[in-house]
Amino acid sequence: MSTMMQRKAIRNIIKHNDLKKSITVRQAMLDAGYAKSTAKQSTITKSHMWLALIDKILPDNKLLEKHAEGLDATRTIVSRENGDYTVPDYNVRARYIELGYRLKGKLRDNSVNILNTGGNMNLEFISKEDKPIEL
């Protein structure tokens, strides 16, 4: 459940968005009466009203449309000898592809962060078939 100050801050963000003006979440919280120390925490972004605001400002169909555009991203090469021409922007396309797979749950971060404070440490990597992998 949202508080009166949360609703006021979110309405302030909506008002600025409708006027095509930007406002930070922190400033919206300050304008709504939050203390400076509370506004730094941005706890408002975890509320149900915040999620509804995000759905209003960034509807799924608009996100999908822009995502599809990113999958076909191009860049223009400026050349005096050959004239300007357009080529695929593979770096941008790769980022959109990665984001698409992450959103679909088909790509996860498999990095391993290890902190060894001393002593012996043995790592054994196991494949999906539970067989040790030779390193």
Buried (B, 14 or more C-beta within 10 A) or exposed (E): EBEEBBBBBBBBBBEBBEEEEEBEBBBBBBBBEBEEEBBEEBBBEEBEBBEEBEEEEEEEEEEEEEBEEBEEBEEEEEEEEEEEEEEEBEEBBEEBBEBBEEEEEEEEEEEEEEEEEEEEEEEEEEEEEEEEEEE
